[in-house]
């Protein structure tokens, strides 16, 4: 999967889609909780293996990232108090799965082939790490990713935070242009406070007609299907799976600096999905 530097586009939070996110409706219907993970469990346990699996390796993931993703509890574990903790560590010379050696470890968790969703409001409540060179994200990929490839499969970034700009959450859609090259439609929300200091709720409401992104219940970006199709394909009428990860370095955030404090942690309170009832 390839996530390239963004084409920035400010989007206005207007219209019925934005209203639905704020009022808990979609397409004129109330929404009900259809699935959640509250990350209950013993300290040191893995997240629920019936829902989450760890991606491993250190090949840069299309972004020239610097970490080894592992399935170690040193990088992803429940804390025993209802939180999932994804930890990025400085570990010079770590041997990644696949043979590459990197100087950092972290975790990338996915529900691929375990749990998918089509439409609804998808949200996470989390503390996002904000060190220089740190890139936490809660995002989604189309179920056909392995066969269609990226960007044709589509990508929904509910929240990405670049550590050197730690007050800002980015919400983004990716798909393919007519020539197969990627498009990126992005907006940002500046919370005005360091997003690592406290929990915030990052959400997207996704309907057959468009998307709305929000932070703490405040919609900041709405994009209609017709606006997306003006940029390229609309690959969003299929199941998508969820991902949680903390990348280290990469084309967008750049590398960590001497001032980056280790370890860096993304603390996740819950992930929830609501759909029309």
N, C-alpha and C positions, 0 to 999 in steps of 0.2 A: 504494500500500500504506500502511496506517495502523497505527502502533504507538502506543497510548495509554499514559499512566501505569498502572502495574501495580496489580492487586489482590493483595496479598501473602498467601501461604499457605505455611506451613512444612509440608514433606512428609517423612515418615520413609523412610529407605532400608532397606526390609525386603523379604523375599520372594524368589521365584525370579528375578525380573527383575534385582534388584540383584546377586544371586549370579552371574548370567550375565555381567554386565559385568566383574566382578572376575576371573572365571575364564576369560573368553574364549569363553563358550558362549552360545547362544541357542536357546530351545525344545528344549533337550536335545542340541544338536549343537555340535561345535566350529566355530569361525569361522576363515575364511581371508581373507587380504588380497585384495580384488578390484580395488582401484584406489588409487593414491596419486599425489600430486604432490609431489615432493621439491624443486621449484623450482631445479633445476640449469639453468645457462645463463650466458651472458655478462653481465657487469655492464652495467646500463643497458637490458637487453632487457625486453620486455613479458612477462608471464606467458603460458604456452602458449595461443595463440589458439584452439586446437581445444577447449579446456576453459573458459577464462575470457574474458568480455567485460566492458568497462567500461560502467556506467550513467552517463549524463551528465545534467546539469541542476542547477537550484538552487531548486526550488519548495517546499522544506521537507519533502517526502516524508511528509506527514501528521502530522509531529511538530514543525513550526515550526523545523526545523534551519536552521543559518546558513551552511552551506558550499555551494560549487559543487562537484559531483562532475565530474571530468574524466577524459579518457583519456590525459592527459599522463604521460610518464615522470617528471615532477617529483612526481607523486602516487602512482604505482605502478610498481615496477620490480624486477627481480632485482638482487641486489648482487654476483653473481659468486662468492659463497661458499656457495651453496646456500640462500639465504634470499630470500623475497619481502618487500619493504618497502612498506607503505602509509603515505604521509606526508601529514599534515594541516599546511597552511601558513597563516599570516596573510598575506593579500594584498588589502589594502583596494581596493575598487572593481573587483574582478575581474568581468568580463562572463561570465556563465554561458551554456551552451547553452540556448536558449529565451528569452533576452533579459533575464533578471533579473540584477541586480548584487548580489554578496555580498562580504563582506570576508575570506572564508576559502576555501581549496580543499582537496579531499581526493579519495579514490577509493572507489568501491563496485564490487566485482567480483562477477560472478554466472556460474553455469554454466547458466542458463536456456536451454532449447532446444539445449544442447550435451551435458550430462551430468546424469542423474538417478538416484536410488536409492530403493528401497522396502525398508524394514527394514534392520537391521544395526547395527553400531557405527560411528559417525562421529566422528572426532576431529581436533583441530588441536593442534599444539605451537607456542606463540607467546609472545612478550613483548607484553603489553598496555599501551598508553600510559595514564597515569593523571593527566594534568593536569586542572585544574578546567575543566568544560565539555566534556570530551572523552568520547566514547561509542563505543568499539570493540566489534565484535560478530562472531561466527561463528554463522550461523543458516541456516534452511532455509524455503522456501515451497513450497506445493503446486503441482504442474504446471498445475493449472487456475486459477491465480491471475488470469490476464488475462481469463478468461471468468466465473469465479464471483465474483471480487473478494475483498477481505479484509474480515472475518475468515473467510468461508465456506471459503476454500481451505486454511486452517490455517497455522500457523507454529510452527516448532520453534527456539527460541533455545538453542543449545548453550552459549554463553557471551556475556554482555553485562557490561561493566564501566563503571561510572560513575566518572569520573576523580577526583571529590572523595571517593570511598570506594574507594580504589584497592587495597584488600586483598580485595575481595569480588567473586566471580563469581556471576552470576545465571543460572539455568536455568529456562526458561519454555515453556509451551505456550499457544497462542492458538487459539481457534475461535469459532464463532457459537453464541449462545444461541438458544432457540426463537423469540425475537422478532427475531433477526438481529443483535442487538447483541453486541459481543465479550465473551468471558470470558478471563481470564488466570489461569493456575495456575503459581505461581512459588515457587521455593526459592532459597536463597543459601548459598554456601560462603565462609567467611572463612578465607583462607589464613594470616592473621596476618603476612604480609609484603607489601610493595608488589609488585604483579603486573608492574610494568614493570622490576623489578630483575633478573629471570631468566626463563628459559623455564618454562612450565607446560603440561601436556597437559589439554585440555578435551574431554570426550567425552559422547556420549549413546548408550545402547543402546536401540534402537527395535524392538519386536516387535508382532505383531498383538494382543498382550495388554496392552501398556503400555510405559512409558519408565523409564529410570534415567539420571540425570545424575551425572557424576563429574569430579573434578579430581585429576590425578596418581594415577589408579587408585583413588581413595577415593570410593566412592559416597556421595552426600549427599542424594539425593532419588529416590524411586521412586513412580510413579503408575500405577495400573491403568486399563485401559480403562473399567471400570465407574465408577471415580471420575471420569474425564474426562466420561463420559456423564451423570453427575449434574450437571455444570456446563453441558453443552450438547452440541453435535454432536461426532462423532468423524470428522474428515476425513483420517485418517492411514493409510488403506489404499490409497494412491495414490503414484505417484512424486513425490519432492520434489527440488528443486534447491538448490544451496549458494550462500551469499553470504558475502563478507568485506568489511567496511567500517569506516571510522572517521568517525563523524558528529561535527560540531562544534555544540554547543548543542542546543536542542530542549527540548520540554516536560519531559522527565524530568531530564536533567543540568543544565539551565539554561545560561546563557551562560558563555564563558570569563571569567576575571577578569584583573586587572592582573598577577597573579602567575603566570598561565599562561605557560609557556616554549614558544617556537616554534623549530623545527617539533616536532610530536608524531609518533611513529612506532610502528606496529604491525609487528613483525618476525615473520614466519611461517616456521618451519622446514619443516613439512610438513602436508599434509592427507591423511588415510587413511580408507578405508572397508573394513570387514570384514563378511562375511556368512556364513551357514551353509554349511558345506562338505559 
